[in-house]
Amino acid sequence: MKQKDRAADSALAYVRLLCSTGVKSTLVVPDLLRTLHDVVPATGYVFTWMDMAGGLAAMYCEPPLDTPVPEFLKDPAYLLAQAGYRNDHLQGQSRNGQVAEISASPEFKSSEFFEVMCRPAGVEHGWDGFVRMDGRVCAVLALWRDAHMARVDAEEEYQLRCVFPHLAHLLAVEKDASDEGAGDRFLPSGEHGLAVVDGTGRIIHASPEAQRMLWYLAHPAFRGHGSPVGDGVPANEAIEEVCRRLCALLRNQPTPAPGLHLRNQWGAFSIRGFILSGHPQAWGDSGATLFGLQVSRCVPPEVAAVRRMMGLPLSHKQRELCLQLVRGLKPAQIEAVLGIKPTTQKDYLLRIYNKLQIASREELFDRLLQTEPAHRVEV
């Protein structure tokens, strides 16, 4: 098997497990889109949640669509409808009830959506797939490509279509997911980045991972007429607050610790600051003060376990069983989900223990929920 095919198969296996975690889809979609690049390369992916009436409920987009996003906040429902993203329009445009290339149509190229969101980012064409439940479009997965990339071909479309049943499962299962106690159920993901900022909070340099972490914090979501949701503060305000605390430390003034813990619909994050160089009176003097920031992301334990499992010598069925154990399911519940009888589950566990050279479920959880300082998920 070619290395490219192996990477795509491994990425698809990772996507399938992510869609089985049972957590809110917003906590999974950013990782899922990032992984899809190993299945079908793209300039960027976009995932749009649709409400019962076929309108926009929420959206996550990758760069390069980052710069125009604030403009999109003005009236996202209007822009989406004008671009053809309405439930009735999707129904008419779809081929075989699932796929369309709205973004390749002349109407799309002349739309305000294209002018505001796509043209500034260099987007030339794209592909749209519709996730359906109970006969309605509940989400749209779109990819965007620039002028240097070819249109999606039949083989790539087939690979993407293989993902859609799992996306539908993710959205169906999350109806039973609860946010109760979720604040205590986040683990370090191993994702972190470093940035250097001046005394005013202006970013001087940021590693690629820091840029991605800050993108999570800055990324808007849309709920009901374009209102952003999430209880975190904007990334720029968070950076400025950490810098204020660091400057207070320089001046020996009382101050909270120079760090913030934030939470939004994409996960839990921390920003920790430390002094690189500075002077007690340097606040506001960008040339006299330099601070370092470490930006980290935390994820639900189910997602952390999936990340770890992809690096362990386990079969797909063994990984599925481990995931259900992390979710806290009982043997009867696991049988209902996976179709594996409780007696067979014990056999699976013994094989997993032998492969990992462990002897108990406690050791298994230690292995599954242990995090590594990795810059990205290798799948």
HELIX and SHEET records of a PDB file:
HELIX    1   1 GLN A    3  LEU A   18  1                                  16    
HELIX    2   2 SER A   25  LEU A   27  5                                   3    
HELIX    3   3 VAL A   29  LEU A   36  1                                   8    
HELIX    4   4 VAL A   69  PHE A   72  1                                   4    
HELIX    5   5 PRO A   76  ALA A   83  1                                   8    
HELIX    6   6 ASN A   87  GLN A   93  1                                   7    
HELIX    7   7 ILE A  102  ALA A  104  5                                   3    
HELIX    8   8 PRO A  106  LYS A  109  1                                   4    
HELIX    9   9 GLU A  112  PHE A  113  1                                   2    
HELIX   10  10 PHE A  114  CYS A  118  3                                   5    
HELIX   11  11 ARG A  119  ALA A  121  5                                   3    
HELIX   12  12 ALA A  154  ARG A  161  1                                   8    
HELIX   13  13 PHE A  164  VAL A  173  1                                  10    
HELIX   14  14 GLU A  174  ASP A  176  5                                   3    
HELIX   15  15 ALA A  182  ASP A  184  5                                   3    
HELIX   16  16 PRO A  208  ALA A  218  1                                  11    
HELIX   17  17 ALA A  235  LEU A  250  1                                  16    
HELIX   18  18 PRO A  301  MET A  309  1                                   9    
HELIX   19  19 HIS A  316  VAL A  326  1                                  11    
HELIX   20  20 PRO A  331  LEU A  338  1                                   8    
HELIX   21  21 PRO A  342  LEU A  356  1                                  15    
HELIX   22  22 ARG A  361  LEU A  369  1                                   9    
SHEET    1   A 5 LEU A  56  CYS A  61  0                                        
SHEET    2   A 5 GLY A  44  MET A  50 -1                                        
SHEET    3   A 5 ARG A 136  ASP A 146 -1                                        
SHEET    4   A 5 VAL A 123  MET A 133 -1                                        
SHEET    5   A 5 VAL A  99  ALA A 100 -1                                        
SHEET    1   B 5 ILE A 203  ALA A 206  0                                        
SHEET    2   B 5 LEU A 187  ASP A 198 -1                                        
SHEET    3   B 5 LEU A 290  VAL A 299 -1                                        
SHEET    4   B 5 GLY A 267  SER A 277 -1                                        
SHEET    5   B 5 GLY A 259  ASN A 264 -1                                        
END                                                                             
